[in-house]
């Protein structure tokens, strides 16, 4: 892990970004504050034809919404119950 001063980071920003993209832990310190340079994974909403397993859906909910496992499970249960109720209301 490398911690840089603000001046070091500014003078070689392109180089530090490349190293962070390559996986190196790069931090920048300004006073007492420290930030990390790291790539953000390219994750968007699943495509309409992508089928997620319940476990993967729960994992994505937790990662994107910062839910606790219990909150995510409760949400999935509610969605499931709503889907069952909608199917029950459909004419046969």
Order of alpha helices (4+ residues) and beta strands (2+ residues): beta-alpha-alpha-beta-beta-alpha-alpha
